[in-house]
Amino acid sequence: MSNRQKFYINGEWVQPSTDATLEVINPATEEPIDAIALGGPQDVDKAVAAAKAAFETYSQTSREERVALMERIIGAYSARMGDVAAVISQEMGAPMGLAKAAQAPAGLGHFMTTLEVLKTYEFEEDIGTSHIVREPAGVCGFITPWNWPINQIACKVAPALAAGCTMVLKPSEVAPFNAILFAEVMDEAGVPPGVFNLVNGDGPTVGVALSSHPDVDMMSFTGSTRAGIEVAKNAAPTVKRVAQELGGKSANIILDDANFQKAIARDVFGMCMNSGQSCNAPTRMLVPMSRMDEAAAIAKAAAGNVQVGDPNAEGTTIGPVVSEVQFNKIQGLIEKGIEEGAKLETGGPGRPDGLNQGYYVRPTVFSHVTNDMTIAREEIFGPVLSLIGYQDDEDAVRIANDTVYGLSGYISSGDPERARALARRIRTGNVHLNGASVDNKAPFGGYKQSGNGREWGTHGFEEFLEVKAIMGYSAAAG
């Protein structure tokens, strides 16, 4: 029996308080897959009450009990990995190869990393005459996006569980079915009733009810900067902690001593992965002004090797973008790039040849872009690359930092020391040197309007802990 029109509250699949539903669209076919129930404030109240009640006992569980729970979740998740990949591919358009190799395993990876953190983390220490204790933050509200859906669920849920918190999840209503599978995994693993709860719905209803709820101690949000601001506003009257992982417009500096063919071809492919729908995508490629045409030719050829097509077809590199709304936004920004005078090297408006149905976007490269153009300022969230020229290293750093965002940066150089020196000057939470990939053990998060707080690894785990000082507790106090 399908749980797609139910919510998971207090360890049970329950009927929603409303009759409202929403069709979930397959972006490859533009046809409905199924529908989810849309919750209301009553459902949020019920889920938060369950989480609050469960916190009384779950927060007191031992490290060993939480380790055992995490191990059971890892086992249950592993058994459903194929289902998770198939659902993600269907509801948000990722090619099956990417869904199997990255999307579904990403969730498992966060649980495995967090488990290792939990096993050795020092929750208590003495400082001076005081004893310092790190305790679970409380009831957490999670709002997660559609682009790497189960990755973003797991990198919040895993550390929260390990820390001893309880939680209510509102996944994206655009790609919600993977979250329902995830809730089934939690149930199969024996997560205690009320510790994990799932309520589907939209941002203005369920999202607002959750972020403004007086019994929620912490909100963790991943999504657009615009929506993140609303979450912070809603949370402010109750002074709850808010962690935000928001938008990006990451600069990718190709230094003059880099291997241009290798670095540019690699990074065009990386930018296009997941149809460009990654907040840390290297969408602004900075190249020496004197080598702009050379760089553009390499980028154009590399984009031509990106195969757009059916997510289930052999050889597909990228599938559709997630929705008609996203497709129209990307098309408008491509048109804006042409209108503002950037040179269109390849791609452009419209669907790729032969794809008349589905939200498919042509891999697009603009050269001779200036950093004041709209395509260099706004997050496009599609396979669209802007090549921007710089004069020297100082100019490259200036352009890279000339953005309201600060999530990731990328630097390619034949001189590791030169790359490291520039990395320290880029105002971002992450910097990738010479094609280095993300690291589950390293903190992930941004500066400026890319958010605050960190996810992943030890730093992500610590976001879910409060620090208490007990004076006169330690032996040094006499």
C-alpha positions in Angstrom: 0.0 0.0 0.0 1.4 3.4 -1.0 2.3 5.9 1.7 2.4 8.8 -0.8 -0.7 10.5 0.5 0.0 10.0 4.2 2.4 11.6 6.7 4.8 9.8 9.0 4.1 11.1 12.5 5.0 9.5 15.9 6.0 6.2 14.3 2.9 5.7 12.2 1.6 6.5 8.7 -1.3 8.8 9.3 -4.0 10.6 7.3 -3.5 14.3 6.6 -5.7 17.0 8.2 -6.6 18.3 4.7 -7.9 16.9 1.4 -5.5 18.9 -0.6 -3.1 17.0 -3.0 -0.5 18.0 -5.5 0.5 16.1 -8.7 4.2 15.4 -9.0 5.4 15.7 -12.6 8.0 13.6 -14.4 10.2 16.3 -16.0 11.3 14.0 -18.8 7.7 13.4 -20.0 5.8 16.4 -18.5 3.3 13.8 -17.3 2.1 13.2 -13.7 3.7 10.4 -11.8 1.4 10.4 -8.7 0.2 12.8 -6.1 1.2 13.7 -2.6 -1.0 15.0 0.2 -0.4 18.7 1.1 -0.4 19.3 4.9 -1.5 22.2 7.0 -0.6 23.8 10.3 -2.5 21.1 12.2 -0.3 18.4 10.7 2.8 20.4 11.7 1.4 20.9 15.2 0.9 17.1 15.5 4.4 16.3 14.2 6.1 18.9 16.4 4.2 17.6 19.5 5.4 14.1 18.7 9.0 15.3 18.3 8.8 17.3 21.6 7.5 14.3 23.5 10.1 12.0 22.1 12.9 14.4 22.9 12.5 13.8 26.6 13.7 10.2 26.3 15.7 10.1 23.0 17.9 13.0 24.1 19.0 10.8 27.1 20.0 7.8 25.0 23.6 6.6 25.2 26.2 6.9 22.5 26.0 3.1 22.1 22.3 3.2 21.5 22.6 5.8 18.8 25.5 4.0 17.2 23.3 0.8 17.0 20.4 2.9 15.5 22.7 4.5 12.9 23.9 1.0 11.9 20.4 -0.3 11.5 19.5 2.7 9.3 22.6 2.1 7.1 21.5 -1.5 6.7 17.9 -0.6 5.8 19.0 2.3 3.5 21.4 0.0 1.7 18.6 -2.5 1.0 16.5 0.2 -0.6 19.3 1.9 -2.6 17.9 0.8 -6.0 14.4 2.1 -5.2 15.8 5.4 -4.0 17.8 5.9 -7.3 14.9 5.0 -9.5 12.5 7.4 -7.7 15.0 10.3 -7.7 15.6 9.8 -11.5 11.8 9.7 -12.2 10.8 12.7 -10.1 13.7 15.2 -10.7 15.2 13.9 -13.9 18.7 12.7 -13.0 20.1 10.2 -15.4 19.9 6.7 -13.9 23.7 6.5 -14.0 24.0 9.6 -11.8 21.1 8.5 -9.6 22.8 5.1 -8.9 26.4 6.5 -8.7 25.9 9.7 -6.8 22.3 10.8 -5.9 21.3 7.7 -3.9 24.7 6.8 -2.4 25.1 10.4 -1.2 22.5 9.8 1.5 24.2 6.6 2.7 27.5 8.4 2.7 26.4 11.0 5.2 25.1 8.3 7.6 28.4 6.4 7.4 30.4 9.5 7.9 28.3 10.7 10.8 28.5 7.2 12.4 32.2 7.5 12.5 32.0 10.9 14.1 29.6 9.7 16.7 31.8 6.8 17.7 34.7 9.0 18.8 33.3 12.4 19.5 34.2 14.0 22.9 30.9 15.3 24.3 32.5 16.5 27.6 35.7 18.3 28.7 37.1 20.3 31.6 38.1 23.9 31.1 39.5 25.7 34.1 37.2 24.9 37.0 34.2 24.1 34.8 32.9 21.1 33.1 31.7 21.6 29.5 28.9 19.4 28.2 27.6 19.2 24.6 23.9 18.3 24.6 21.3 17.8 21.8 19.9 21.1 20.5 16.2 19.9 20.7 13.4 19.6 18.2 14.6 20.4 14.7 12.7 21.5 11.6 14.1 20.6 8.3 13.2 22.0 4.9 15.0 20.4 2.0 15.3 21.0 -1.8 14.7 18.9 -4.9 18.1 19.1 -6.7 20.1 16.6 -4.5 17.1 15.6 -2.5 18.1 12.6 -0.4 21.6 14.0 0.0 20.2 17.1 1.7 17.8 15.1 3.8 20.5 12.7 5.1 23.1 15.4 5.8 20.6 16.9 8.2 18.9 13.9 9.7 22.0 11.8 10.3 23.8 14.3 12.5 20.6 15.4 14.3 19.9 11.7 15.2 23.5 11.1 16.2 23.4 14.2 18.4 20.2 13.1 20.2 17.8 15.5 18.5 14.2 14.8 17.3 12.9 16.3 14.1 10.2 17.1 11.6 11.1 17.0 7.8 9.3 19.0 5.1 10.9 17.9 1.8 10.4 19.7 -1.5 7.0 19.1 -2.9 8.5 19.1 -6.4 10.5 15.8 -5.7 8.9 14.3 -2.5 8.8 10.6 -3.2 12.4 9.9 -2.2 11.6 11.4 1.2 8.7 9.0 1.6 11.0 6.1 0.9 13.5 7.6 3.4 10.7 7.6 6.0 10.0 4.0 5.3 13.7 3.3 5.8 13.6 5.0 9.2 10.6 3.0 10.2 12.1 -0.3 9.1 15.3 0.6 11.1 13.3 1.0 14.3 13.7 4.7 14.9 11.7 5.4 18.1 8.2 6.9 17.6 8.3 10.7 17.4 12.1 11.0 16.8 11.7 11.4 13.0 8.5 12.8 11.5 7.6 13.7 7.9 5.0 16.2 6.7 4.6 17.1 3.0 3.4 20.5 1.9 4.4 23.8 0.3 6.6 26.5 1.8 3.9 29.1 2.5 1.8 26.6 4.5 3.9 23.8 6.0 7.2 25.6 5.7 6.0 28.7 7.5 4.1 26.7 10.2 7.3 24.7 10.9 9.8 27.6 10.9 7.6 29.8 13.1 6.5 27.0 15.5 7.4 27.9 19.2 8.3 24.3 20.1 10.9 24.0 17.3 14.3 24.8 18.7 16.3 24.8 15.4 15.6 25.2 11.7 17.9 23.8 9.0 17.0 25.0 5.5 18.5 24.3 2.1 17.2 26.1 -0.9 17.2 29.6 -2.5 18.5 32.6 -0.8 15.1 34.3 -1.2 13.3 31.4 0.6 16.0 31.2 3.2 15.4 34.8 4.2 11.8 34.0 4.7 12.6 31.1 7.0 14.9 33.3 9.1 12.2 35.9 9.4 9.6 33.3 10.5 12.1 31.9 13.0 13.2 35.2 14.5 10.2 35.9 16.9 11.0 32.6 18.8 14.8 33.2 18.6 15.4 29.7 17.3 18.7 28.7 15.8 18.7 28.8 12.0 21.2 27.1 9.7 21.0 27.9 6.0 22.6 26.4 2.9 21.5 28.8 0.1 22.4 29.8 -3.4 25.8 30.2 -5.1 27.5 31.7 -8.1 30.8 30.0 -7.8 33.9 31.3 -9.6 36.3 28.9 -11.3 39.7 30.5 -11.8 41.8 28.9 -14.6 45.3 30.3 -14.0 47.6 30.9 -16.9 49.9 28.0 -15.9 47.0 25.4 -15.9 46.5 22.7 -18.5 43.7 24.5 -20.3 42.5 21.5 -22.3 42.3 19.3 -19.3 40.9 21.8 -16.8 38.3 23.5 -19.0 36.9 20.3 -20.5 36.7 18.7 -17.0 35.0 21.7 -15.5 32.5 22.2 -18.3 31.4 18.6 -17.7 31.3 19.2 -13.9 29.2 22.3 -14.3 26.7 20.5 -16.5 26.4 17.5 -14.2 22.9 17.2 -12.6 21.7 19.5 -15.4 23.6 22.4 -13.7 21.2 22.1 -10.7 23.8 22.3 -8.0 24.3 25.2 -5.7 28.1 24.9 -5.8 28.3 24.5 -9.6 31.3 26.3 -11.1 29.2 28.6 -13.4 31.6 31.5 -13.7 34.8 30.4 -15.4 37.5 33.0 -15.1 40.2 32.8 -17.8 43.1 35.1 -18.8 41.7 37.9 -21.1 44.4 37.2 -23.6 43.4 33.5 -23.9 39.6 34.0 -24.0 39.1 32.7 -27.5 41.3 29.6 -26.8 39.3 28.9 -23.7 36.0 29.4 -25.4 36.9 26.9 -28.2 37.8 24.2 -25.6 34.6 25.0 -23.6 32.4 24.8 -26.7 33.9 21.5 -27.8 33.4 20.1 -24.3 29.8 21.2 -24.1 29.2 19.5 -27.4 30.2 16.2 -25.8 27.5 16.5 -23.1 24.7 14.2 -24.2 21.2 15.5 -23.2 18.4 13.0 -23.2 16.1 10.5 -21.6 17.3 9.7 -18.0 16.8 6.0 -18.8 18.7 6.0 -22.1 22.2 4.6 -22.4 24.8 7.3 -22.8 22.8 10.2 -21.4 25.0 12.7 -19.6 22.3 15.0 -18.3 18.5 14.7 -18.2 15.9 17.5 -18.0 15.8 20.3 -15.5 13.3 19.6 -12.7 10.2 21.6 -13.8 8.5 24.0 -16.2 9.2 26.8 -13.8 12.9 26.1 -13.8 13.0 25.6 -17.6 11.3 29.0 -18.2 13.6 30.7 -15.8 16.7 29.3 -17.5 15.4 30.2 -21.0 14.8 33.7 -19.8 18.4 34.1 -18.5 19.9 32.6 -21.7 17.9 35.2 -23.7 19.2 37.9 -21.2 22.8 36.9 -21.8 22.3 37.3 -25.6 20.5 40.6 -25.1 23.3 42.0 -22.8 26.0 41.3 -25.4 27.7 38.1 -24.2 29.0 36.0 -27.1 27.0 32.8 -27.5 29.5 30.0 -28.3 27.1 27.1 -28.2 23.7 26.1 -27.0 21.2 28.9 -26.6 17.4 29.1 -26.2 15.1 26.2 -26.8 15.3 22.4 -26.4 18.1 20.3 -27.9 17.3 18.9 -31.4 15.0 15.9 -31.3 13.7 16.6 -27.8 10.3 18.1 -28.2 8.9 17.0 -24.8 10.4 17.3 -21.4 12.2 20.2 -19.7 15.5 19.7 -21.6 18.0 22.6 -21.8 20.8 22.9 -24.3 24.3 23.0 -22.7 25.2 26.6 -23.2 28.5 28.5 -23.2 28.8 32.3 -23.2 32.2 33.9 -23.7 33.3 37.6 -23.3 31.0 37.9 -20.3 31.6 40.8 -17.9 30.9 40.3 -14.2 28.1 43.0 -14.2 26.0 41.0 -16.7 22.8 39.3 -15.4 24.2 35.8 -16.3 27.2 36.5 -14.1 25.2 37.8 -11.1 22.2 35.5 -10.9 22.1 31.8 -10.0 20.8 30.2 -13.2 20.6 26.6 -11.9 21.0 25.1 -15.4 23.8 24.0 -17.7 24.9 27.5 -18.6 28.5 28.6 -18.4 29.8 32.2 -18.4 33.5 32.8 -19.4 34.8 36.0 -17.9 38.2 37.4 -18.7 40.8 38.7 -16.1 44.1 40.6 -16.3 46.2 39.0 -13.5 45.8 37.1 -10.3 44.7 40.2 -8.4 42.0 40.8 -10.9 40.8 37.2 -10.8 40.4 37.3 -7.0 38.6 40.6 -7.3 36.1 39.2 -9.8 35.7 35.9 -7.9 34.7 37.8 -4.7 32.5 40.3 -6.5 29.3 38.5 -5.8 26.7 38.4 -3.0 27.3 34.6 -2.8 30.1 32.7 -1.2 29.5 29.0 -1.4 32.3 27.4 -3.4 35.3 28.4 -5.5 37.5 26.5 -7.9 41.1 27.1 -8.9 43.3 25.2 -11.5 47.0 25.8 -11.6 50.2 24.0 -12.4 51.7 25.4 -9.3 50.1 24.0 -6.1 51.5 26.8 -3.9 50.1 29.5 -6.1 46.7 27.8 -6.1 46.7 27.4 -2.3 47.7 31.1 -1.8 44.7 32.2 -4.0 42.4 29.8 -2.2 42.9 31.6 1.1 41.7 34.8 -0.6 38.5 33.5 -2.0 35.6 34.4 0.2 33.8 31.1 0.1 33.1 28.2 2.4 34.7 25.7 0.0 37.5 25.9 -2.5 38.3 23.0 -4.9 41.9 22.9 -6.2 42.6 21.2 -9.6 39.4 19.4 -9.8 39.2 18.0 -6.3 35.8 16.7 -5.5 33.6 17.3 -2.4 34.6 15.5 0.8 31.9 14.2 3.2 34.2 14.7 6.1 34.9 18.3 5.4 32.4 21.1 6.3 30.0 22.3 3.6 28.4 25.7 3.7 28.8 29.3 2.6 29.8 32.9 3.3 27.6 35.9 2.7 24.2 35.2 1.1 25.1 31.6 0.5 24.1 31.0 4.1 25.5 30.3 7.6 26.3 27.2 9.6 28.0 24.1 8.2 26.9 20.6 7.2 28.8 17.3 6.8 31.3 15.6 9.0 32.2 16.8 12.5 31.3 20.4 11.8 27.8 19.4 10.6 27.4 17.2 13.7 28.2 20.1 16.0 25.5 22.3 14.5 23.0 20.1 16.4 24.6 20.5 19.8 24.2 23.1 22.5 27.1 23.9 24.8 26.6 24.0 28.6 29.2 25.1 31.2 28.8 23.6 34.7 30.8 25.7 37.1 32.6 24.1 40.0 32.1 20.6 38.6 35.6 19.6 37.8 38.3 18.3 40.2 40.2 21.5 39.6 37.5 23.4 41.4 38.5 21.8 44.7 
